[in-house]
Every structure is written in structure tokens, then in C-alpha cells.
Amino acid sequence: MPVCDTCGCNLTHGNAHLLKPGGKLSKTDDGKQSISVLKGLLNENDHQARHNRAHFDRHQV
């Protein structure tokens, strides 16, 4: 399976059901299960993006 189909980076309202318990991608063939970490990752990404934009603005980039 491609990473984007299993890690959640391609998670949308239309496919979120696939990662929920019992969903097609909720468990891999070797028994690994999906967990929800996307919100924390996106929050950190937003924080870093704000920092980067402020830095670029200060340096007129």
C-alpha cells in the first residue's frame, strides 16, 4: 500500500471512514493498526508555517 493511503496524509472527509475501526485501511495485513495523530501533526505544521511566514516577511522574502 502507498504511504499516503495508510499514514493519514491523504485523509479527507470522503475517505476518513477507511481508517476508522473496521475500515479497509484500519489494519494492515501484518496486524498494524491506524492511530489518529493527524491533528497534532497539522497543528505543528501550522505553527511552523506561521513562523516561516513571519521570518520571510521580516527579511522581505
mmCIF file of the N, C-alpha and C atoms, coordinates in Angstrom:
data_MODEL
# 
_entry.id   MODEL 
# 
loop_
_atom_site.group_PDB 
_atom_site.id 
_atom_site.type_symbol 
_atom_site.label_atom_id 
_atom_site.label_alt_id 
_atom_site.label_comp_id 
_atom_site.label_asym_id 
_atom_site.label_entity_id 
_atom_site.label_seq_id 
_atom_site.pdbx_PDB_ins_code 
_atom_site.Cartn_x 
_atom_site.Cartn_y 
_atom_site.Cartn_z 
_atom_site.occupancy 
_atom_site.B_iso_or_equiv 
_atom_site.pdbx_formal_charge 
_atom_site.auth_seq_id 
_atom_site.auth_comp_id 
_atom_site.auth_asym_id 
_atom_site.auth_atom_id 
_atom_site.pdbx_PDB_model_num 
ATOM 1   N N  . MET A 1 1  ? 0.828   -1.189 0.000  1.00 0.00 ? 1  MET A N  1 
ATOM 2   C CA . MET A 1 1  ? 0.000   0.000  0.000  1.00 0.00 ? 1  MET A CA 1 
ATOM 3   C C  . MET A 1 1  ? 0.868   1.247  0.000  1.00 0.00 ? 1  MET A C  1 
ATOM 4   N N  . PRO A 1 2  ? 0.515   2.241  -0.791 1.00 0.00 ? 2  PRO A N  1 
ATOM 5   C CA . PRO A 1 2  ? 1.260   3.504  -0.747 1.00 0.00 ? 2  PRO A CA 1 
ATOM 6   C C  . PRO A 1 2  ? 1.115   4.162  0.622  1.00 0.00 ? 2  PRO A C  1 
ATOM 7   N N  . VAL A 1 3  ? 2.149   4.853  1.039  1.00 0.00 ? 3  VAL A N  1 
ATOM 8   C CA . VAL A 1 3  ? 2.141   5.518  2.338  1.00 0.00 ? 3  VAL A CA 1 
ATOM 9   C C  . VAL A 1 3  ? 0.952   6.460  2.464  1.00 0.00 ? 3  VAL A C  1 
ATOM 10  N N  . CYS A 1 4  ? 0.641   7.211  1.431  1.00 0.00 ? 4  CYS A N  1 
ATOM 11  C CA . CYS A 1 4  ? -0.456  8.182  1.514  1.00 0.00 ? 4  CYS A CA 1 
ATOM 12  C C  . CYS A 1 4  ? -1.793  7.521  1.805  1.00 0.00 ? 4  CYS A C  1 
ATOM 13  N N  . ASP A 1 5  ? -1.922  6.248  1.529  1.00 0.00 ? 5  ASP A N  1 
ATOM 14  C CA . ASP A 1 5  ? -3.168  5.541  1.816  1.00 0.00 ? 5  ASP A CA 1 
ATOM 15  C C  . ASP A 1 5  ? -3.210  4.987  3.233  1.00 0.00 ? 5  ASP A C  1 
ATOM 16  N N  . THR A 1 6  ? -2.089  4.983  3.940  1.00 0.00 ? 6  THR A N  1 
ATOM 17  C CA . THR A 1 6  ? -2.077  4.366  5.263  1.00 0.00 ? 6  THR A CA 1 
ATOM 18  C C  . THR A 1 6  ? -1.694  5.306  6.384  1.00 0.00 ? 6  THR A C  1 
ATOM 19  N N  . CYS A 1 7  ? -0.975  6.385  6.112  1.00 0.00 ? 7  CYS A N  1 
ATOM 20  C CA . CYS A 1 7  ? -0.493  7.238  7.204  1.00 0.00 ? 7  CYS A CA 1 
ATOM 21  C C  . CYS A 1 7  ? -1.478  8.329  7.577  1.00 0.00 ? 7  CYS A C  1 
ATOM 22  N N  . GLY A 1 8  ? -2.427  8.638  6.727  1.00 0.00 ? 8  GLY A N  1 
ATOM 23  C CA . GLY A 1 8  ? -3.389  9.686  7.023  1.00 0.00 ? 8  GLY A CA 1 
ATOM 24  C C  . GLY A 1 8  ? -3.105  10.995 6.328  1.00 0.00 ? 8  GLY A C  1 
ATOM 25  N N  . CYS A 1 9  ? -1.981  11.106 5.622  1.00 0.00 ? 9  CYS A N  1 
ATOM 26  C CA . CYS A 1 9  ? -1.673  12.380 4.975  1.00 0.00 ? 9  CYS A CA 1 
ATOM 27  C C  . CYS A 1 9  ? -2.622  12.661 3.820  1.00 0.00 ? 9  CYS A C  1 
ATOM 28  N N  . ASN A 1 10 ? -3.306  11.647 3.366  1.00 0.00 ? 10 ASN A N  1 
ATOM 29  C CA . ASN A 1 10 ? -4.276  11.817 2.291  1.00 0.00 ? 10 ASN A CA 1 
ATOM 30  C C  . ASN A 1 10 ? -5.701  11.723 2.834  1.00 0.00 ? 10 ASN A C  1 
ATOM 31  N N  . LEU A 1 11 ? -5.874  12.021 4.125  1.00 0.00 ? 11 LEU A N  1 
ATOM 32  C CA . LEU A 1 11 ? -7.162  11.883 4.793  1.00 0.00 ? 11 LEU A CA 1 
ATOM 33  C C  . LEU A 1 11 ? -8.090  13.038 4.433  1.00 0.00 ? 11 LEU A C  1 
ATOM 34  N N  . THR A 1 12 ? -9.272  12.698 3.953  1.00 0.00 ? 12 THR A N  1 
ATOM 35  C CA . THR A 1 12 ? -10.299 13.686 3.619  1.00 0.00 ? 12 THR A CA 1 
ATOM 36  C C  . THR A 1 12 ? -11.618 13.233 4.243  1.00 0.00 ? 12 THR A C  1 
ATOM 37  N N  . HIS A 1 13 ? -12.626 14.095 4.204  1.00 0.00 ? 13 HIS A N  1 
ATOM 38  C CA . HIS A 1 13 ? -13.944 13.693 4.709  1.00 0.00 ? 13 HIS A CA 1 
ATOM 39  C C  . HIS A 1 13 ? -14.487 12.513 3.909  1.00 0.00 ? 13 HIS A C  1 
ATOM 40  N N  . GLY A 1 14 ? -14.126 12.444 2.647  1.00 0.00 ? 14 GLY A N  1 
ATOM 41  C CA . GLY A 1 14 ? -14.632 11.377 1.790  1.00 0.00 ? 14 GLY A CA 1 
ATOM 42  C C  . GLY A 1 14 ? -14.015 10.020 2.027  1.00 0.00 ? 14 GLY A C  1 
ATOM 43  N N  . ASN A 1 15 ? -12.801 9.968  2.617  1.00 0.00 ? 15 ASN A N  1 
ATOM 44  C CA . ASN A 1 15 ? -12.166 8.668  2.831  1.00 0.00 ? 15 ASN A CA 1 
ATOM 45  C C  . ASN A 1 15 ? -11.827 8.381  4.292  1.00 0.00 ? 15 ASN A C  1 
ATOM 46  N N  . ALA A 1 16 ? -12.216 9.258  5.206  1.00 0.00 ? 16 ALA A N  1 
ATOM 47  C CA . ALA A 1 16 ? -11.890 9.075  6.626  1.00 0.00 ? 16 ALA A CA 1 
ATOM 48  C C  . ALA A 1 16 ? -12.431 7.756  7.161  1.00 0.00 ? 16 ALA A C  1 
ATOM 49  N N  . HIS A 1 17 ? -13.567 7.313  6.633  1.00 0.00 ? 17 HIS A N  1 
ATOM 50  C CA . HIS A 1 17 ? -14.162 6.061  7.104  1.00 0.00 ? 17 HIS A CA 1 
ATOM 51  C C  . HIS A 1 17 ? -13.234 4.866  6.893  1.00 0.00 ? 17 HIS A C  1 
ATOM 52  N N  . LEU A 1 18 ? -12.321 4.948  5.952  1.00 0.00 ? 18 LEU A N  1 
ATOM 53  C CA . LEU A 1 18 ? -11.412 3.836  5.677  1.00 0.00 ? 18 LEU A CA 1 
ATOM 54  C C  . LEU A 1 18 ? -10.444 3.576  6.821  1.00 0.00 ? 18 LEU A C  1 
ATOM 55  N N  . LEU A 1 19 ? -10.129 4.610  7.606  1.00 0.00 ? 19 LEU A N  1 
ATOM 56  C CA . LEU A 1 19 ? -9.177  4.458  8.698  1.00 0.00 ? 19 LEU A CA 1 
ATOM 57  C C  . LEU A 1 19 ? -9.839  4.205  10.043 1.00 0.00 ? 19 LEU A C  1 
ATOM 58  N N  . LYS A 1 20 ? -11.141 4.319  10.113 1.00 0.00 ? 20 LYS A N  1 
ATOM 59  C CA . LYS A 1 20 ? -11.854 4.060  11.364 1.00 0.00 ? 20 LYS A CA 1 
ATOM 60  C C  . LYS A 1 20 ? -11.838 2.559  11.644 1.00 0.00 ? 20 LYS A C  1 
ATOM 61  N N  . PRO A 1 21 ? -12.006 2.166  12.905 1.00 0.00 ? 21 PRO A N  1 
ATOM 62  C CA . PRO A 1 21 ? -12.024 0.732  13.231 1.00 0.00 ? 21 PRO A CA 1 
ATOM 63  C C  . PRO A 1 21 ? -12.979 -0.030 12.317 1.00 0.00 ? 21 PRO A C  1 
ATOM 64  N N  . GLY A 1 22 ? -12.484 -1.096 11.738 1.00 0.00 ? 22 GLY A N  1 
ATOM 65  C CA . GLY A 1 22 ? -13.267 -1.890 10.806 1.00 0.00 ? 22 GLY A CA 1 
ATOM 66  C C  . GLY A 1 22 ? -13.172 -1.421 9.372  1.00 0.00 ? 22 GLY A C  1 
ATOM 67  N N  . GLY A 1 23 ? -12.593 -0.239 9.150  1.00 0.00 ? 23 GLY A N  1 
ATOM 68  C CA . GLY A 1 23 ? -12.430 0.280  7.793  1.00 0.00 ? 23 GLY A CA 1 
ATOM 69  C C  . GLY A 1 23 ? -11.362 -0.490 7.033  1.00 0.00 ? 23 GLY A C  1 
ATOM 70  N N  . LYS A 1 24 ? -11.399 -0.386 5.726  1.00 0.00 ? 24 LYS A N  1 
ATOM 71  C CA . LYS A 1 24 ? -10.488 -1.127 4.851  1.00 0.00 ? 24 LYS A CA 1 
ATOM 72  C C  . LYS A 1 24 ? -9.017  -0.906 5.206  1.00 0.00 ? 24 LYS A C  1 
ATOM 73  N N  . LEU A 1 25 ? -8.652  0.309  5.634  1.00 0.00 ? 25 LEU A N  1 
ATOM 74  C CA . LEU A 1 25 ? -7.249  0.619  5.918  1.00 0.00 ? 25 LEU A CA 1 
ATOM 75  C C  . LEU A 1 25 ? -6.957  0.738  7.412  1.00 0.00 ? 25 LEU A C  1 
ATOM 76  N N  . SER A 1 26 ? -7.896  0.299  8.264  1.00 0.00 ? 26 SER A N  1 
ATOM 77  C CA . SER A 1 26 ? -7.686  0.451  9.709  1.00 0.00 ? 26 SER A CA 1 
ATOM 78  C C  . SER A 1 26 ? -6.629  -0.503 10.242 1.00 0.00 ? 26 SER A C  1 
ATOM 79  N N  . LYS A 1 27 ? -6.374  -1.587 9.525  1.00 0.00 ? 27 LYS A N  1 
ATOM 80  C CA . LYS A 1 27 ? -5.377  -2.559 9.965  1.00 0.00 ? 27 LYS A CA 1 
ATOM 81  C C  . LYS A 1 27 ? -4.650  -3.103 8.740  1.00 0.00 ? 27 LYS A C  1 
ATOM 82  N N  . THR A 1 28 ? -3.315  -3.206 8.830  1.00 0.00 ? 28 THR A N  1 
ATOM 83  C CA . THR A 1 28 ? -2.536  -3.746 7.722  1.00 0.00 ? 28 THR A CA 1 
ATOM 84  C C  . THR A 1 28 ? -2.588  -5.269 7.750  1.00 0.00 ? 28 THR A C  1 
ATOM 85  N N  . ASP A 1 29 ? -2.116  -5.884 6.681  1.00 0.00 ? 29 ASP A N  1 
ATOM 86  C CA . ASP A 1 29 ? -2.113  -7.346 6.599  1.00 0.00 ? 29 ASP A CA 1 
ATOM 87  C C  . ASP A 1 29 ? -1.320  -7.989 7.729  1.00 0.00 ? 29 ASP A C  1 
ATOM 88  N N  . ASP A 1 30 ? -0.288  -7.295 8.222  1.00 0.00 ? 30 ASP A N  1 
ATOM 89  C CA . ASP A 1 30 ? 0.519   -7.869 9.307  1.00 0.00 ? 30 ASP A CA 1 
ATOM 90  C C  . ASP A 1 30 ? 0.028   -7.449 10.689 1.00 0.00 ? 30 ASP A C  1 
ATOM 91  N N  . GLY A 1 31 ? -1.171  -6.853 10.779 1.00 0.00 ? 31 GLY A N  1 
ATOM 92  C CA . GLY A 1 31 ? -1.789  -6.570 12.063 1.00 0.00 ? 31 GLY A CA 1 
ATOM 93  C C  . GLY A 1 31 ? -1.557  -5.186 12.634 1.00 0.00 ? 31 GLY A C  1 
ATOM 94  N N  . LYS A 1 32 ? -0.813  -4.341 11.946 1.00 0.00 ? 32 LYS A N  1 
ATOM 95  C CA . LYS A 1 32 ? -0.597  -2.980 12.445 1.00 0.00 ? 32 LYS A CA 1 
ATOM 96  C C  . LYS A 1 32 ? -1.878  -2.183 12.280 1.00 0.00 ? 32 LYS A C  1 
ATOM 97  N N  . GLN A 1 33 ? -2.158  -1.302 13.254 1.00 0.00 ? 33 GLN A N  1 
ATOM 98  C CA . GLN A 1 33 ? -3.387  -0.527 13.220 1.00 0.00 ? 33 GLN A CA 1 
ATOM 99  C C  . GLN A 1 33 ? -3.112  0.958  13.052 1.00 0.00 ? 33 GLN A C  1 
ATOM 100 N N  . SER A 1 34 ? -4.074  1.636  12.442 1.00 0.00 ? 34 SER A N  1 
ATOM 101 C CA . SER A 1 34 ? -4.002  3.087  12.290 1.00 0.00 ? 34 SER A CA 1 
ATOM 102 C C  . SER A 1 34 ? -4.308  3.748  13.622 1.00 0.00 ? 34 SER A C  1 
ATOM 103 N N  . ILE A 1 35 ? -3.623  4.862  13.895 1.00 0.00 ? 35 ILE A N  1 
ATOM 104 C CA . ILE A 1 35 ? -3.949  5.688  15.052 1.00 0.00 ? 35 ILE A CA 1 
ATOM 105 C C  . ILE A 1 35 ? -4.056  7.121  14.578 1.00 0.00 ? 35 ILE A C  1 
ATOM 106 N N  . SER A 1 36 ? -4.795  7.920  15.310 1.00 0.00 ? 36 SER A N  1 
ATOM 107 C CA . SER A 1 36 ? -5.028  9.294  14.889 1.00 0.00 ? 36 SER A CA 1 
ATOM 108 C C  . SER A 1 36 ? -3.971  10.218 15.472 1.00 0.00 ? 36 SER A C  1 
ATOM 109 N N  . VAL A 1 37 ? -3.080  10.701 14.625 1.00 0.00 ? 37 VAL A N  1 
ATOM 110 C CA . VAL A 1 37 ? -2.076  11.689 15.033 1.00 0.00 ? 37 VAL A CA 1 
ATOM 111 C C  . VAL A 1 37 ? -2.114  12.894 14.106 1.00 0.00 ? 37 VAL A C  1 
ATOM 112 N N  . LEU A 1 38 ? -2.999  12.858 13.155 1.00 0.00 ? 38 LEU A N  1 
ATOM 113 C CA . LEU A 1 38 ? -3.043  13.879 12.119 1.00 0.00 ? 38 LEU A CA 1 
ATOM 114 C C  . LEU A 1 38 ? -3.271  15.271 12.679 1.00 0.00 ? 38 LEU A C  1 
ATOM 115 N N  . LYS A 1 39 ? -4.162  15.424 13.647 1.00 0.00 ? 39 LYS A N  1 
ATOM 116 C CA . LYS A 1 39 ? -4.466  16.747 14.186 1.00 0.00 ? 39 LYS A CA 1 
ATOM 117 C C  . LYS A 1 39 ? -3.225  17.384 14.793 1.00 0.00 ? 39 LYS A C  1 
ATOM 118 N N  . GLY A 1 40 ? -2.471  16.624 15.593 1.00 0.00 ? 40 GLY A N  1 
ATOM 119 C CA . GLY A 1 40 ? -1.252  17.148 16.192 1.00 0.00 ? 40 GLY A CA 1 
ATOM 120 C C  . GLY A 1 40 ? -0.213  17.512 15.145 1.00 0.00 ? 40 GLY A C  1 
ATOM 121 N N  . LEU A 1 41 ? -0.088  16.685 14.123 1.00 0.00 ? 41 LEU A N  1 
ATOM 122 C CA . LEU A 1 41 ? 0.868   16.977 13.053 1.00 0.00 ? 41 LEU A CA 1 
ATOM 123 C C  . LEU A 1 41 ? 0.478   18.244 12.307 1.00 0.00 ? 41 LEU A C  1 
ATOM 124 N N  . LEU A 1 42 ? -0.792  18.384 12.016 1.00 0.00 ? 42 LEU A N  1 
ATOM 125 C CA . LEU A 1 42 ? -1.242  19.574 11.293 1.00 0.00 ? 42 LEU A CA 1 
ATOM 126 C C  . LEU A 1 42 ? -1.108  20.827 12.143 1.00 0.00 ? 42 LEU A C  1 
ATOM 127 N N  . ASN A 1 43 ? -1.382  20.721 13.438 1.00 0.00 ? 43 ASN A N  1 
ATOM 128 C CA . ASN A 1 43 ? -1.202  21.879 14.318 1.00 0.00 ? 43 ASN A CA 1 
ATOM 129 C C  . ASN A 1 43 ? 0.252   22.313 14.350 1.00 0.00 ? 43 ASN A C  1 
ATOM 130 N N  . GLU A 1 44 ? 1.164   21.367 14.453 1.00 0.00 ? 44 GLU A N  1 
ATOM 131 C CA . GLU A 1 44 ? 2.592   21.705 14.456 1.00 0.00 ? 44 GLU A CA 1 
ATOM 132 C C  . GLU A 1 44 ? 2.995   22.289 13.107 1.00 0.00 ? 44 GLU A C  1 
ATOM 133 N N  . ASN A 1 45 ? 2.460   21.747 12.027 1.00 0.00 ? 45 ASN A N  1 
ATOM 134 C CA . ASN A 1 45 ? 2.751   22.276 10.698 1.00 0.00 ? 45 ASN A CA 1 
ATOM 135 C C  . ASN A 1 45 ? 2.269   23.724 10.577 1.00 0.00 ? 45 ASN A C  1 
ATOM 136 N N  . ASP A 1 46 ? 1.069   24.003 11.085 1.00 0.00 ? 46 ASP A N  1 
ATOM 137 C CA . ASP A 1 46 ? 0.546   25.375 11.055 1.00 0.00 ? 46 ASP A CA 1 
ATOM 138 C C  . ASP A 1 46 ? 1.440   26.315 11.856 1.00 0.00 ? 46 ASP A C  1 
ATOM 139 N N  . HIS A 1 47 ? 1.882   25.863 13.016 1.00 0.00 ? 47 HIS A N  1 
ATOM 140 C CA . HIS A 1 47 ? 2.775   26.664 13.860 1.00 0.00 ? 47 HIS A CA 1 
ATOM 141 C C  . HIS A 1 47 ? 4.078   26.974 13.112 1.00 0.00 ? 47 HIS A C  1 
ATOM 142 N N  . GLN A 1 48 ? 4.666   25.954 12.508 1.00 0.00 ? 48 GLN A N  1 
ATOM 143 C CA . GLN A 1 48 ? 5.919   26.141 11.771 1.00 0.00 ? 48 GLN A CA 1 
ATOM 144 C C  . GLN A 1 48 ? 5.707   27.054 10.570 1.00 0.00 ? 48 GLN A C  1 
ATOM 145 N N  . ALA A 1 49 ? 4.588   26.907 9.885  1.00 0.00 ? 49 ALA A N  1 
ATOM 146 C CA . ALA A 1 49 ? 4.297   27.751 8.723  1.00 0.00 ? 49 ALA A CA 1 
ATOM 147 C C  . ALA A 1 49 ? 4.161   29.216 9.129  1.00 0.00 ? 49 ALA A C  1 
ATOM 148 N N  . ARG A 1 50 ? 3.484   29.488 10.267 1.00 0.00 ? 50 ARG A N  1 
ATOM 149 C CA . ARG A 1 50 ? 3.377   30.873 10.751 1.00 0.00 ? 50 ARG A CA 1 
ATOM 150 C C  . ARG A 1 50 ? 4.763   31.436 11.042 1.00 0.00 ? 50 ARG A C  1 
ATOM 151 N N  . HIS A 1 51 ? 5.605   30.637 11.678 1.00 0.00 ? 51 HIS A N  1 
ATOM 152 C CA . HIS A 1 51 ? 6.971   31.064 11.987 1.00 0.00 ? 51 HIS A CA 1 
ATOM 153 C C  . HIS A 1 51 ? 7.735   31.381 10.696 1.00 0.00 ? 51 HIS A C  1 
ATOM 154 N N  . ASN A 1 52 ? 7.635   30.497 9.721  1.00 0.00 ? 52 ASN A N  1 
ATOM 155 C CA . ASN A 1 52 ? 8.342   30.698 8.453  1.00 0.00 ? 52 ASN A CA 1 
ATOM 156 C C  . ASN A 1 52 ? 7.857   31.957 7.742  1.00 0.00 ? 52 ASN A C  1 
ATOM 157 N N  . ARG A 1 53 ? 6.532   32.160 7.706  1.00 0.00 ? 53 ARG A N  1 
ATOM 158 C CA . ARG A 1 53 ? 5.996   33.355 7.041  1.00 0.00 ? 53 ARG A CA 1 
ATOM 159 C C  . ARG A 1 53 ? 6.479   34.629 7.727  1.00 0.00 ? 53 ARG A C  1 
ATOM 160 N N  . ALA A 1 54 ? 6.491   34.639 9.053  1.00 0.00 ? 54 ALA A N  1 
ATOM 161 C CA . ALA A 1 54 ? 6.972   35.814 9.792  1.00 0.00 ? 54 ALA A CA 1 
ATOM 162 C C  . ALA A 1 54 ? 8.447   36.062 9.486  1.00 0.00 ? 54 ALA A C  1 
ATOM 163 N N  . HIS A 1 55 ? 9.229   35.000 9.442  1.00 0.00 ? 55 HIS A N  1 
ATOM 164 C CA . HIS A 1 55 ? 10.659  35.115 9.127  1.00 0.00 ? 55 HIS A CA 1 
ATOM 165 C C  . HIS A 1 55 ? 10.848  35.693 7.718  1.00 0.00 ? 55 HIS A C  1 
ATOM 166 N N  . PHE A 1 56 ? 10.116  35.157 6.757  1.00 0.00 ? 56 PHE A N  1 
ATOM 167 C CA . PHE A 1 56 ? 10.223  35.644 5.382  1.00 0.00 ? 56 PHE A CA 1 
ATOM 168 C C  . PHE A 1 56 ? 9.787   37.104 5.284  1.00 0.00 ? 56 PHE A C  1 
ATOM 169 N N  . ASP A 1 57 ? 8.718   37.461 5.986  1.00 0.00 ? 57 ASP A N  1 
ATOM 170 C CA . ASP A 1 57 ? 8.257   38.854 5.973  1.00 0.00 ? 57 ASP A CA 1 
ATOM 171 C C  . ASP A 1 57 ? 9.317   39.791 6.545  1.00 0.00 ? 57 ASP A C  1 
ATOM 172 N N  . ARG A 1 58 ? 9.939   39.390 7.654  1.00 0.00 ? 58 ARG A N  1 
ATOM 173 C CA . ARG A 1 58 ? 10.982  40.229 8.267  1.00 0.00 ? 58 ARG A CA 1 
ATOM 174 C C  . ARG A 1 58 ? 12.156  40.444 7.318  1.00 0.00 ? 58 ARG A C  1 
ATOM 175 N N  . HIS A 1 59 ? 12.441  39.448 6.511  1.00 0.00 ? 59 HIS A N  1 
ATOM 176 C CA . HIS A 1 59 ? 13.581  39.518 5.593  1.00 0.00 ? 59 HIS A CA 1 
ATOM 177 C C  . HIS A 1 59 ? 13.153  39.885 4.169  1.00 0.00 ? 59 HIS A C  1 
ATOM 178 N N  . GLN A 1 60 ? 11.898  40.274 4.031  1.00 0.00 ? 60 GLN A N  1 
ATOM 179 C CA . GLN A 1 60 ? 11.340  40.702 2.745  1.00 0.00 ? 60 GLN A CA 1 
ATOM 180 C C  . GLN A 1 60 ? 11.575  39.685 1.632  1.00 0.00 ? 60 GLN A C  1 
ATOM 181 N N  . VAL A 1 61 ? 11.351  38.441 1.982  1.00 0.00 ? 61 VAL A N  1 
ATOM 182 C CA . VAL A 1 61 ? 11.490  37.350 1.002  1.00 0.00 ? 61 VAL A CA 1 
ATOM 183 C C  . VAL A 1 61 ? 10.137  37.048 0.418  1.00 0.00 ? 61 VAL A C  1 
# 
